[in-house]
Amino acid sequence: MRTDKKQKLRQLRHWRIRKKVTGTKDRPRMAVRFTNEHIYVQFIDDEGRVTLASACTTAKNAPDRKKLAANVTSAKKIGASAAEAAKSKGISKVVFDRSGAPFHGKVKALADAAREAGLQF
């Protein structure tokens, strides 16, 4: 499949998901984005248009940040650190936004690690 076709299908999936998933102050949206090199997680209040907490592989407080990449093992570590960042801000329940990515592999590993760390989806 051509690259531009893949990107278009991913964008359509992303829009379809975002129509249904919104975050509030009590239950923010946990937005996950994977690039070729990094993983980004944000906890977003869509009503107030504010990012409440975040975690990524490029953050200074990320453990072993030089060794982190966009793979399953790093996704587990970032999922746990994202859950800790959310817990420190008083967030325990979230709505999961996978940003158009299929729910397996890295996305599933990150979600499972966040659940194990105490977040409720």
PANU-761848 format. One record per atom (N, C-alpha, C, O, CB): residue number from 1; y, z, x; atom name. Coordinates in steps of 0.05 Angstrom, whole numbers. Glycine has a CB too. Layout:
BEGIN
+-----+--------+--------+--------+-------+
: num :      Y :      Z :      X : atome :
+-----+--------+--------+--------+-------+
: NUM :      Y :      Z :      X :    CA :
...
+-----+--------+--------+--------+-------+
***
This chain:
BEGIN
+-----+--------+--------+--------+-------+
: num :      Y :      Z :      X : atome :
+-----+--------+--------+--------+-------+
:   1 :    -24 :      0 :     17 :     N :
:   1 :      0 :      0 :      0 :    CA :
:   1 :     25 :      0 :     18 :     C :
:   1 :     26 :     14 :     38 :     O :
:   1 :      0 :     24 :    -19 :    CB :
:   2 :     45 :    -15 :     10 :     N :
:   2 :     69 :    -17 :     26 :    CA :
:   2 :     84 :     10 :     25 :     C :
:   2 :     82 :     25 :      6 :     O :
:   2 :     87 :    -39 :     15 :    CB :
:   3 :     98 :     15 :     46 :     N :
:   3 :    113 :     40 :     50 :    CA :
:   3 :    134 :     44 :     28 :     C :
:   3 :    136 :     66 :     17 :     O :
:   3 :    125 :     42 :     77 :    CB :
:   4 :    149 :     24 :     22 :     N :
:   4 :    170 :     26 :      2 :    CA :
:   4 :    158 :     32 :    -26 :     C :
:   4 :    170 :     46 :    -42 :     O :
:   4 :    187 :      1 :      1 :    CB :
:   5 :    134 :     21 :    -31 :     N :
:   5 :    121 :     26 :    -57 :    CA :
:   5 :    112 :     55 :    -58 :     C :
:   5 :    114 :     68 :    -79 :     O :
:   5 :     97 :      7 :    -61 :    CB :
:   6 :    101 :     66 :    -36 :     N :
:   6 :     93 :     94 :    -35 :    CA :
:   6 :    116 :    112 :    -40 :     C :
:   6 :    114 :    132 :    -55 :     O :
:   6 :     80 :    100 :     -8 :    CB :
:   7 :    139 :    106 :    -27 :     N :
:   7 :    162 :    123 :    -30 :    CA :
:   7 :    173 :    122 :    -59 :     C :
:   7 :    181 :    143 :    -69 :     O :
:   7 :    184 :    114 :    -11 :    CB :
:   8 :    172 :     99 :    -71 :     N :
:   8 :    181 :     97 :    -99 :    CA :
:   8 :    163 :    113 :   -118 :     C :
:   8 :    173 :    127 :   -136 :     O :
:   8 :    181 :     67 :   -107 :    CB :
:   9 :    136 :    112 :   -114 :     N :
:   9 :    118 :    127 :   -130 :    CA :
:   9 :    122 :    157 :   -126 :     C :
:   9 :    120 :    173 :   -146 :     O :
:   9 :     89 :    119 :   -124 :    CB :
:  10 :    127 :    166 :   -101 :     N :
:  10 :    132 :    194 :    -96 :    CA :
:  10 :    158 :    203 :   -110 :     C :
:  10 :    159 :    225 :   -120 :     O :
:  10 :    133 :    199 :    -66 :    CB :
:  11 :    178 :    187 :   -109 :     N :
:  11 :    203 :    193 :   -122 :    CA :
:  11 :    200 :    196 :   -152 :     C :
:  11 :    211 :    214 :   -164 :     O :
:  11 :    224 :    172 :   -115 :    CB :
:  12 :    184 :    178 :   -164 :     N :
:  12 :    179 :    179 :   -193 :    CA :
:  12 :    164 :    205 :   -200 :     C :
:  12 :    170 :    217 :   -220 :     O :
:  12 :    164 :    154 :   -202 :    CB :
:  13 :    144 :    212 :   -184 :     N :
:  13 :    130 :    237 :   -188 :    CA :
:  13 :    148 :    261 :   -186 :     C :
:  13 :    147 :    279 :   -202 :     O :
:  13 :    107 :    240 :   -167 :    CB :
:  14 :    166 :    260 :   -166 :     N :
:  14 :    185 :    282 :   -162 :    CA :
:  14 :    203 :    285 :   -187 :     C :
:  14 :    207 :    308 :   -196 :     O :
:  14 :    202 :    277 :   -137 :    CB :
:  15 :    213 :    263 :   -197 :     N :
:  15 :    231 :    265 :   -221 :    CA :
:  15 :    215 :    275 :   -245 :     C :
:  15 :    226 :    291 :   -261 :     O :
:  15 :    243 :    237 :   -227 :    CB :
:  16 :    191 :    266 :   -248 :     N :
:  16 :    174 :    275 :   -271 :    CA :
:  16 :    169 :    305 :   -270 :     C :
:  16 :    169 :    318 :   -291 :     O :
:  16 :    148 :    259 :   -271 :    CB :
:  17 :    164 :    315 :   -246 :     N :
:  17 :    160 :    344 :   -243 :    CA :
:  17 :    186 :    360 :   -248 :     C :
:  17 :    185 :    380 :   -262 :     O :
:  17 :    149 :    350 :   -215 :    CB :
:  18 :    208 :    350 :   -237 :     N :
:  18 :    233 :    365 :   -239 :    CA :
:  18 :    244 :    366 :   -268 :     C :
:  18 :    260 :    383 :   -274 :     O :
:  18 :    254 :    352 :   -221 :    CB :
:  19 :    236 :    347 :   -285 :     N :
:  19 :    244 :    348 :   -313 :    CA :
:  19 :    233 :    373 :   -326 :     C :
:  19 :    246 :    385 :   -344 :     O :
:  19 :    234 :    323 :   -328 :    CB :
:  20 :    209 :    382 :   -317 :     N :
:  20 :    196 :    404 :   -330 :    CA :
:  20 :    199 :    431 :   -316 :     C :
:  20 :    197 :    452 :   -328 :     O :
:  20 :    166 :    398 :   -332 :    CB :
:  21 :    205 :    431 :   -290 :     N :
:  21 :    207 :    455 :   -274 :    CA :
:  21 :    236 :    462 :   -268 :     C :
:  21 :    250 :    447 :   -255 :     O :
:  21 :    191 :    451 :   -248 :    CB :
:  22 :    244 :    486 :   -278 :     N :
:  22 :    271 :    496 :   -272 :    CA :
:  22 :    268 :    525 :   -264 :     C :
:  22 :    251 :    539 :   -274 :     O :
:  22 :    290 :    492 :   -296 :    CB :
:  23 :    286 :    534 :   -247 :     N :
:  23 :    286 :    562 :   -238 :    CA :
:  23 :    308 :    578 :   -251 :     C :
:  23 :    330 :    567 :   -256 :     O :
:  23 :    288 :    563 :   -209 :    CB :
:  24 :    303 :    603 :   -255 :     N :
:  24 :    323 :    621 :   -265 :    CA :
:  24 :    327 :    644 :   -245 :     C :
:  24 :    313 :    644 :   -224 :     O :
:  24 :    315 :    633 :   -293 :    CB :
:  25 :    345 :    662 :   -250 :     N :
:  25 :    349 :    684 :   -232 :    CA :
:  25 :    325 :    703 :   -231 :     C :
:  25 :    318 :    713 :   -210 :     O :
:  25 :    375 :    700 :   -239 :    CB :
:  26 :    312 :    707 :   -254 :     N :
:  26 :    289 :    724 :   -256 :    CA :
:  26 :    264 :    710 :   -244 :     C :
:  26 :    247 :    724 :   -232 :     O :
:  26 :    283 :    732 :   -284 :    CB :
:  27 :    262 :    684 :   -247 :     N :
:  27 :    239 :    669 :   -238 :    CA :
:  27 :    249 :    643 :   -225 :     C :
:  27 :    249 :    622 :   -237 :     O :
:  27 :    219 :    663 :   -261 :    CB :
:  28 :    256 :    645 :   -199 :     N :
:  28 :    268 :    621 :   -185 :    CA :
:  28 :    247 :    600 :   -180 :     C :
:  28 :    222 :    605 :   -181 :     O :
:  28 :    281 :    630 :   -160 :    CB :
:  29 :    256 :    576 :   -174 :     N :
:  29 :    239 :    554 :   -167 :    CA :
:  29 :    233 :    555 :   -137 :     C :
:  29 :    252 :    556 :   -121 :     O :
:  29 :    252 :    527 :   -175 :    CB :
:  30 :    208 :    554 :   -130 :     N :
:  30 :    199 :    553 :   -102 :    CA :
:  30 :    195 :    524 :    -95 :     C :
:  30 :    174 :    512 :   -100 :     O :
:  30 :    173 :    570 :    -97 :    CB :
:  31 :    215 :    512 :    -82 :     N :
:  31 :    215 :    483 :    -75 :    CA :
:  31 :    203 :    480 :    -48 :     C :
:  31 :    212 :    492 :    -28 :     O :
:  31 :    243 :    471 :    -77 :    CB :
:  32 :    183 :    463 :    -46 :     N :
:  32 :    169 :    459 :    -20 :    CA :
:  32 :    173 :    430 :    -12 :     C :
:  32 :    169 :    412 :    -28 :     O :
:  32 :    138 :    465 :    -23 :    CB :
:  33 :    180 :    425 :     13 :     N :
:  33 :    184 :    398 :     23 :    CA :
:  33 :    172 :    396 :     50 :     C :
:  33 :    176 :    412 :     68 :     O :
:  33 :    214 :    391 :     24 :    CB :
:  34 :    155 :    375 :     54 :     N :
:  34 :    142 :    369 :     79 :    CA :
:  34 :    154 :    344 :     90 :     C :
:  34 :    155 :    323 :     77 :     O :
:  34 :    112 :    367 :     75 :    CB :
:  35 :    163 :    345 :    116 :     N :
:  35 :    170 :    320 :    130 :    CA :
:  35 :    147 :    315 :    150 :     C :
:  35 :    127 :    329 :    149 :     O :
:  35 :    198 :    323 :    145 :    CB :
:  36 :    150 :    295 :    167 :     N :
:  36 :    129 :    290 :    186 :    CA :
:  36 :    126 :    312 :    207 :     C :
:  36 :    105 :    315 :    219 :     O :
:  36 :    135 :    263 :    200 :    CB :
:  37 :    148 :    327 :    212 :     N :
:  37 :    147 :    347 :    232 :    CA :
:  37 :    151 :    376 :    222 :     C :
:  37 :    141 :    394 :    236 :     O :
:  37 :    169 :    342 :    252 :    CB :
:  38 :    163 :    380 :    200 :     N :
:  38 :    170 :    407 :    191 :    CA :
:  38 :    163 :    413 :    162 :     C :
:  38 :    157 :    395 :    146 :     O :
:  38 :    200 :    411 :    196 :    CB :
:  39 :    164 :    439 :    156 :     N :
:  39 :    159 :    448 :    129 :    CA :
:  39 :    183 :    465 :    120 :     C :
:  39 :    193 :    482 :    135 :     O :
:  39 :    132 :    465 :    127 :    CB :
:  40 :    193 :    460 :     96 :     N :
:  40 :    216 :    474 :     85 :    CA :
:  40 :    209 :    486 :     58 :     C :
:  40 :    198 :    473 :     41 :     O :
:  40 :    241 :    455 :     83 :    CB :
:  41 :    216 :    512 :     54 :     N :
:  41 :    211 :    525 :     29 :    CA :
:  41 :    238 :    539 :     21 :     C :
:  41 :    250 :    553 :     37 :     O :
:  41 :    188 :    546 :     31 :    CB :
:  42 :    246 :    535 :     -4 :     N :
:  42 :    270 :    548 :    -14 :    CA :
:  42 :    264 :    560 :    -41 :     C :
:  42 :    248 :    550 :    -57 :     O :
:  42 :    293 :    527 :    -17 :    CB :
:  43 :    277 :    583 :    -47 :     N :
:  43 :    276 :    596 :    -73 :    CA :
:  43 :    303 :    591 :    -86 :     C :
:  43 :    323 :    602 :    -77 :     O :
:  43 :    268 :    626 :    -70 :    CB :
:  44 :    303 :    575 :   -108 :     N :
:  44 :    328 :    565 :   -119 :    CA :
:  44 :    332 :    575 :   -148 :     C :
:  44 :    313 :    573 :   -164 :     O :
:  44 :    328 :    535 :   -118 :    CB :
:  45 :    355 :    585 :   -154 :     N :
:  45 :    364 :    591 :   -181 :    CA :
:  45 :    379 :    567 :   -191 :     C :
:  45 :    402 :    563 :   -183 :     O :
:  45 :    381 :    618 :   -182 :    CB :
:  46 :    366 :    551 :   -209 :     N :
:  46 :    379 :    527 :   -218 :    CA :
:  46 :    402 :    532 :   -238 :     C :
:  46 :    420 :    516 :   -239 :     O :
:  46 :    358 :    509 :   -232 :    CB :
:  47 :    401 :    554 :   -252 :     N :
:  47 :    422 :    560 :   -271 :    CA :
:  47 :    448 :    567 :   -256 :     C :
:  47 :    470 :    558 :   -263 :     O :
:  47 :    414 :    583 :   -289 :    CB :
:  48 :    445 :    583 :   -235 :     N :
:  48 :    469 :    590 :   -219 :    CA :
:  48 :    474 :    571 :   -196 :     C :
:  48 :    494 :    574 :   -182 :     O :
:  48 :    465 :    618 :   -208 :    CB :
:  49 :    456 :    552 :   -191 :     N :
:  49 :    458 :    532 :   -170 :    CA :
:  49 :    461 :    546 :   -142 :     C :
:  49 :    479 :    540 :   -127 :     O :
:  49 :    481 :    514 :   -174 :    CB :
:  50 :    443 :    565 :   -137 :     N :
:  50 :    444 :    581 :   -113 :    CA :
:  50 :    416 :    582 :   -100 :     C :
:  50 :    396 :    585 :   -114 :     O :
:  50 :    454 :    609 :   -119 :    CB :
:  51 :    415 :    580 :    -74 :     N :
:  51 :    390 :    585 :    -59 :    CA :
:  51 :    389 :    614 :    -53 :     C :
:  51 :    406 :    625 :    -39 :     O :
:  51 :    389 :    567 :    -33 :    CB :
:  52 :    368 :    628 :    -63 :     N :
:  52 :    365 :    657 :    -60 :    CA :
:  52 :    353 :    665 :    -33 :     C :
:  52 :    361 :    684 :    -21 :     O :
:  52 :    349 :    668 :    -82 :    CB :
:  53 :    332 :    650 :    -24 :     N :
:  53 :    319 :    655 :      1 :    CA :
:  53 :    306 :    629 :     11 :     C :
:  53 :    303 :    610 :     -5 :     O :
:  53 :    297 :    678 :     -3 :    CB :
:  54 :    299 :    629 :     36 :     N :
:  54 :    287 :    604 :     47 :    CA :
:  54 :    270 :    612 :     71 :     C :
:  54 :    273 :    633 :     83 :     O :
:  54 :    308 :    584 :     55 :    CB :
:  55 :    252 :    593 :     78 :     N :
:  55 :    236 :    595 :    103 :    CA :
:  55 :    229 :    567 :    112 :     C :
:  55 :    225 :    549 :     95 :     O :
:  55 :    210 :    612 :     98 :    CB :
:  56 :    228 :    563 :    138 :     N :
:  56 :    220 :    536 :    148 :    CA :
:  56 :    209 :    539 :    176 :     C :
:  56 :    211 :    560 :    189 :     O :
:  56 :    245 :    517 :    147 :    CB :
:  57 :    198 :    517 :    186 :     N :
:  57 :    187 :    518 :    213 :    CA :
:  57 :    208 :    517 :    234 :     C :
:  57 :    202 :    523 :    258 :     O :
:  57 :    168 :    494 :    217 :    CB :
:  58 :    233 :    511 :    227 :     N :
:  58 :    255 :    510 :    247 :    CA :
:  58 :    271 :    536 :    248 :     C :
:  58 :    290 :    538 :    264 :     O :
:  58 :    273 :    487 :    241 :    CB :
:  59 :    265 :    555 :    230 :     N :
:  59 :    280 :    580 :    229 :    CA :
:  59 :    276 :    597 :    255 :     C :
:  59 :    254 :    596 :    266 :     O :
:  59 :    272 :    596 :    204 :    CB :
:  60 :    296 :    611 :    262 :     N :
:  60 :    294 :    627 :    287 :    CA :
:  60 :    275 :    651 :    284 :     C :
:  60 :    263 :    660 :    303 :     O :
:  60 :    322 :    638 :    294 :    CB :
:  61 :    271 :    660 :    259 :     N :
:  61 :    253 :    683 :    255 :    CA :
:  61 :    225 :    674 :    249 :     C :
:  61 :    208 :    691 :    243 :     O :
:  61 :    264 :    700 :    232 :    CB :
:  62 :    219 :    648 :    250 :     N :
:  62 :    191 :    639 :    245 :    CA :
:  62 :    173 :    646 :    269 :     C :
:  62 :    182 :    643 :    292 :     O :
:  62 :    191 :    608 :    241 :    CB :
:  63 :    149 :    657 :    264 :     N :
:  63 :    131 :    665 :    286 :    CA :
:  63 :    121 :    640 :    301 :     C :
:  63 :    112 :    621 :    288 :     O :
:  63 :    108 :    681 :    275 :    CB :
:  64 :    122 :    640 :    327 :     N :
:  64 :    113 :    618 :    344 :    CA :
:  64 :    125 :    591 :    335 :     C :
:  64 :    110 :    572 :    331 :     O :
:  64 :     82 :    616 :    343 :    CB :
:  65 :    150 :    591 :    333 :     N :
:  65 :    163 :    567 :    321 :    CA :
:  65 :    160 :    542 :    338 :     C :
:  65 :    162 :    520 :    327 :     O :
:  65 :    193 :    573 :    317 :    CB :
:  66 :    155 :    545 :    364 :     N :
:  66 :    151 :    521 :    381 :    CA :
:  66 :    124 :    508 :    374 :     C :
:  66 :    121 :    484 :    378 :     O :
:  66 :    152 :    529 :    410 :    CB :
:  67 :    105 :    523 :    365 :     N :
:  67 :     78 :    513 :    359 :    CA :
:  67 :     75 :    503 :    330 :     C :
:  67 :     54 :    491 :    324 :     O :
:  67 :     57 :    534 :    365 :    CB :
:  68 :     94 :    510 :    313 :     N :
:  68 :     91 :    502 :    285 :    CA :
:  68 :     97 :    473 :    281 :     C :
:  68 :    114 :    461 :    293 :     O :
:  68 :    111 :    519 :    268 :    CB :
:  69 :     81 :    461 :    263 :     N :
:  69 :     85 :    432 :    256 :    CA :
:  69 :     79 :    430 :    226 :     C :
:  69 :     75 :    450 :    212 :     O :
:  69 :     65 :    414 :    273 :    CB :
:  70 :     78 :    405 :    216 :     N :
:  70 :     73 :    401 :    188 :    CA :
:  70 :     43 :    397 :    184 :     C :
:  70 :     34 :    375 :    177 :     O :
:  70 :     88 :    376 :    177 :    CB :
:  71 :     27 :    419 :    188 :     N :
:  71 :     -2 :    417 :    183 :    CA :
:  71 :    -11 :    442 :    167 :     C :
:  71 :      6 :    458 :    159 :     O :
:  71 :    -17 :    416 :    210 :    CB :
:  72 :    -37 :    443 :    162 :     N :
:  72 :    -47 :    464 :    144 :    CA :
:  72 :    -44 :    492 :    156 :     C :
:  72 :    -36 :    510 :    142 :     O :
:  72 :    -77 :    459 :    139 :    CB :
:  73 :    -49 :    495 :    182 :     N :
:  73 :    -47 :    522 :    194 :    CA :
:  73 :    -18 :    532 :    194 :     C :
:  73 :    -13 :    555 :    188 :     O :
:  73 :    -58 :    522 :    223 :    CB :
:  74 :      1 :    514 :    199 :     N :
:  74 :     29 :    522 :    198 :    CA :
:  74 :     38 :    527 :    169 :     C :
:  74 :     54 :    545 :    164 :     O :
:  74 :     47 :    500 :    210 :    CB :
:  75 :     26 :    512 :    150 :     N :
:  75 :     33 :    516 :    122 :    CA :
:  75 :     25 :    544 :    113 :     C :
:  75 :     39 :    557 :     97 :     O :
:  75 :     20 :    495 :    105 :    CB :
:  76 :      2 :    554 :    123 :     N :
:  76 :     -6 :    581 :    116 :    CA :
:  76 :     13 :    602 :    127 :     C :
:  76 :     20 :    621 :    113 :     O :
:  76 :    -35 :    586 :    127 :    CB :
:  77 :     22 :    598 :    151 :     N :
:  77 :     41 :    617 :    163 :    CA :
:  77 :     68 :    616 :    149 :     C :
:  77 :     80 :    637 :    144 :     O :
:  77 :     45 :    611 :    193 :    CB :
:  78 :     78 :    592 :    143 :     N :
:  78 :    104 :    590 :    129 :    CA :
:  78 :    102 :    600 :    101 :     C :
:  78 :    121 :    612 :     91 :     O :
:  78 :    113 :    560 :    129 :    CB :
:  79 :     79 :    596 :     88 :     N :
:  79 :     75 :    607 :     61 :    CA :
:  79 :     77 :    637 :     60 :     C :
:  79 :     89 :    649 :     43 :     O :
:  79 :     48 :    598 :     49 :    CB :
:  80 :     65 :    650 :     80 :     N :
:  80 :     66 :    679 :     82 :    CA :
:  80 :     94 :    689 :     89 :     C :
:  80 :    104 :    708 :     77 :     O :
:  80 :     46 :    689 :    103 :    CB :
:  81 :    108 :    675 :    107 :     N :
:  81 :    135 :    684 :    114 :    CA :
:  81 :    155 :    678 :     92 :     C :
:  81 :    174 :    693 :     88 :     O :
:  81 :    144 :    669 :    140 :    CB :
:  82 :    150 :    657 :     76 :     N :
:  82 :    167 :    651 :     53 :    CA :
:  82 :    164 :    673 :     32 :     C :
:  82 :    183 :    682 :     20 :     O :
:  82 :    161 :    624 :     41 :    CB :
:  83 :    139 :    682 :     28 :     N :
:  83 :    134 :    703 :      9 :    CA :
:  83 :    148 :    729 :     18 :     C :
:  83 :    159 :    744 :      1 :     O :
:  83 :    104 :    708 :      5 :    CB :
:  84 :    147 :    735 :     44 :     N :
:  84 :    160 :    759 :     54 :    CA :
:  84 :    191 :    757 :     50 :     C :
:  84 :    204 :    776 :     43 :     O :
:  84 :    154 :    763 :     84 :    CB :
:  85 :    202 :    733 :     55 :     N :
:  85 :    231 :    729 :     51 :    CA :
:  85 :    238 :    733 :     22 :     C :
:  85 :    259 :    744 :     16 :     O :
:  85 :    239 :    701 :     61 :    CB :
:  86 :    221 :    723 :      4 :     N :
:  86 :    226 :    726 :    -25 :    CA :
:  86 :    224 :    755 :    -33 :     C :
:  86 :    241 :    765 :    -48 :     O :
:  86 :    207 :    709 :    -41 :    CB :
:  87 :    204 :    769 :    -23 :     N :
:  87 :    200 :    797 :    -29 :    CA :
:  87 :    224 :    814 :    -20 :     C :
:  87 :    232 :    833 :    -34 :     O :
:  87 :    174 :    808 :    -17 :    CB :
:  88 :    235 :    807 :      3 :     N :
:  88 :    258 :    822 :     13 :    CA :
:  88 :    283 :    819 :     -4 :     C :
:  88 :    300 :    836 :     -5 :     O :
:  88 :    264 :    814 :     42 :    CB :
:  89 :    284 :    796 :    -19 :     N :
:  89 :    306 :    792 :    -38 :    CA :
:  89 :    300 :    801 :    -66 :     C :
:  89 :    316 :    798 :    -84 :     O :
:  89 :    313 :    762 :    -38 :    CB :
:  90 :    276 :    813 :    -70 :     N :
:  90 :    269 :    823 :    -96 :    CA :
:  90 :    256 :    803 :   -115 :     C :
:  90 :    257 :    806 :   -139 :     O :
:  90 :    293 :    835 :   -109 :    CB :
:  91 :    245 :    782 :   -104 :     N :
:  91 :    233 :    761 :   -120 :    CA :
:  91 :    203 :    765 :   -119 :     C :
:  91 :    191 :    766 :    -98 :     O :
:  91 :    240 :    732 :   -109 :    CB :
:  92 :    190 :    767 :   -143 :     N :
:  92 :    161 :    769 :   -144 :    CA :
:  92 :    148 :    747 :   -160 :     C :
:  92 :    124 :    741 :   -156 :     O :
:  92 :    154 :    796 :   -155 :    CB :
:  93 :    163 :    736 :   -179 :     N :
:  93 :    152 :    714 :   -195 :    CA :
:  93 :    168 :    689 :   -190 :     C :
:  93 :    192 :    689 :   -190 :     O :
:  93 :    152 :    721 :   -226 :    CB :
:  94 :    154 :    666 :   -186 :     N :
:  94 :    167 :    641 :   -181 :    CA :
:  94 :    154 :    619 :   -197 :     C :
:  94 :    132 :    622 :   -208 :     O :
:  94 :    165 :    634 :   -151 :    CB :
:  95 :    168 :    596 :   -198 :     N :
:  95 :    158 :    571 :   -210 :    CA :
:  95 :    154 :    552 :   -186 :     C :
:  95 :    173 :    548 :   -170 :     O :
:  95 :    177 :    559 :   -232 :    CB :
:  96 :    130 :    541 :   -183 :     N :
:  96 :    124 :    525 :   -159 :    CA :
:  96 :    132 :    496 :   -164 :     C :
:  96 :    124 :    483 :   -183 :     O :
:  96 :     94 :    527 :   -153 :    CB :
:  97 :    148 :    485 :   -145 :     N :
:  97 :    157 :    457 :   -145 :    CA :
:  97 :    146 :    444 :   -120 :     C :
:  97 :    155 :    450 :    -98 :     O :
:  97 :    188 :    455 :   -148 :    CB :
:  98 :    127 :    426 :   -123 :     N :
:  98 :    114 :    413 :   -101 :    CA :
:  98 :    129 :    388 :    -91 :     C :
:  98 :    120 :    375 :    -72 :     O :
:  98 :     86 :    406 :   -107 :    CB :
:  99 :    150 :    381 :   -104 :     N :
:  99 :    168 :    358 :    -96 :    CA :
:  99 :    154 :    332 :    -95 :     C :
:  99 :    159 :    315 :    -78 :     O :
:  99 :    180 :    364 :    -70 :    CB :
: 100 :    135 :    327 :   -114 :     N :
: 100 :    122 :    301 :   -115 :    CA :
: 100 :     97 :    298 :    -98 :     C :
: 100 :     84 :    278 :    -99 :     O :
: 100 :    141 :    280 :   -108 :    CB :
: 101 :     91 :    318 :    -81 :     N :
: 101 :     68 :    317 :    -64 :    CA :
: 101 :     43 :    324 :    -80 :     C :
: 101 :     45 :    342 :    -98 :     O :
: 101 :     71 :    335 :    -39 :    CB :
: 102 :     20 :    312 :    -75 :     N :
: 102 :     -4 :    320 :    -89 :    CA :
: 102 :    -12 :    349 :    -81 :     C :
: 102 :     -7 :    358 :    -59 :     O :
: 102 :    -27 :    301 :    -82 :    CB :
: 103 :    -24 :    363 :   -100 :     N :
: 103 :    -31 :    391 :    -96 :    CA :
: 103 :    -58 :    393 :    -82 :     C :
: 103 :    -78 :    401 :    -95 :     O :
: 103 :    -31 :    407 :   -123 :    CB :
: 104 :    -59 :    387 :    -57 :     N :
: 104 :    -82 :    392 :    -40 :    CA :
: 104 :    -73 :    392 :    -11 :     C :
: 104 :    -51 :    384 :     -5 :     O :
: 104 :   -105 :    371 :    -45 :    CB :
: 105 :    -90 :    400 :      7 :     N :
: 105 :    -84 :    401 :     35 :    CA :
: 105 :    -62 :    421 :     42 :     C :
: 105 :    -65 :    445 :     36 :     O :
: 105 :    -75 :    373 :     44 :    CB :
: 106 :    -40 :    411 :     53 :     N :
: 106 :    -18 :    428 :     63 :    CA :
: 106 :     -5 :    443 :     40 :     C :
: 106 :      2 :    467 :     42 :     O :
: 106 :      2 :    412 :     78 :    CB :
: 107 :     -1 :    429 :     18 :     N :
: 107 :     13 :    442 :     -5 :    CA :
: 107 :     -4 :    464 :    -17 :     C :
: 107 :      7 :    486 :    -23 :     O :
: 107 :     19 :    420 :    -27 :    CB :
: 108 :    -30 :    459 :    -20 :     N :
: 108 :    -48 :    480 :    -30 :    CA :
: 108 :    -50 :    504 :    -11 :     C :
: 108 :    -50 :    526 :    -20 :     O :
: 108 :    -75 :    468 :    -36 :    CB :
: 109 :    -51 :    498 :     15 :     N :
: 109 :    -53 :    520 :     34 :    CA :
: 109 :    -28 :    537 :     33 :     C :
: 109 :    -30 :    562 :     35 :     O :
: 109 :    -56 :    508 :     62 :    CB :
: 110 :     -4 :    525 :     31 :     N :
: 110 :     21 :    540 :     30 :    CA :
: 110 :     21 :    557 :      4 :     C :
: 110 :     29 :    580 :      5 :     O :
: 110 :     45 :    521 :     31 :    CB :
: 111 :     14 :    545 :    -18 :     N :
: 111 :     14 :    560 :    -44 :    CA :
: 111 :     -6 :    583 :    -43 :     C :
: 111 :      1 :    605 :    -53 :     O :
: 111 :      7 :    541 :    -67 :    CB :
: 112 :    -29 :    579 :    -32 :     N :
: 112 :    -49 :    601 :    -31 :    CA :
: 112 :    -40 :    623 :    -13 :     C :
: 112 :    -44 :    647 :    -19 :     O :
: 112 :    -76 :    590 :    -21 :    CB :
: 113 :    -27 :    617 :      9 :     N :
: 113 :    -17 :    637 :     27 :    CA :
: 113 :      5 :    653 :     14 :     C :
: 113 :      7 :    677 :     18 :     O :
: 113 :     -7 :    625 :     53 :    CB :
: 114 :     22 :    640 :     -1 :     N :
: 114 :     44 :    654 :    -15 :    CA :
: 114 :     32 :    673 :    -37 :     C :
: 114 :     42 :    695 :    -41 :     O :
: 114 :     63 :    634 :    -28 :    CB :
: 115 :     11 :    663 :    -51 :     N :
: 115 :     -2 :    680 :    -71 :    CA :
: 115 :    -15 :    705 :    -58 :     C :
: 115 :    -13 :    727 :    -69 :     O :
: 115 :    -23 :    664 :    -87 :    CB :
: 116 :    -28 :    701 :    -36 :     N :
: 116 :    -41 :    723 :    -22 :    CA :
: 116 :    -20 :    743 :    -12 :     C :
: 116 :    -26 :    767 :    -11 :     O :
: 116 :    -57 :    713 :      2 :    CB :
: 117 :      4 :    734 :     -6 :     N :
: 117 :     25 :    752 :      4 :    CA :
: 117 :     39 :    766 :    -19 :     C :
: 117 :     56 :    784 :    -14 :     O :
: 117 :     45 :    736 :     20 :    CB :
: 118 :     32 :    760 :    -44 :     N :
: 118 :     42 :    775 :    -66 :    CA :
: 118 :     60 :    761 :    -87 :     C :
: 118 :     69 :    773 :   -106 :     O :
: 118 :     57 :    797 :    -56 :    CB :
: 119 :     65 :    735 :    -83 :     N :
: 119 :     80 :    721 :   -103 :    CA :
: 119 :     63 :    713 :   -126 :     C :
: 119 :     39 :    706 :   -123 :     O :
: 119 :     94 :    696 :    -90 :    CB :
: 120 :     75 :    713 :   -150 :     N :
: 120 :     61 :    705 :   -174 :    CA :
: 120 :     73 :    678 :   -184 :     C :
: 120 :     97 :    676 :   -187 :     O :
: 120 :     62 :    726 :   -197 :    CB :
: 121 :     55 :    658 :   -188 :     N :
: 121 :     64 :    632 :   -197 :    CA :
: 121 :     60 :    631 :   -227 :     C :
: 121 :     66 :    610 :   -239 :     O :
: 121 :     48 :    609 :   -183 :    CB :
+-----+--------+--------+--------+-------+
***
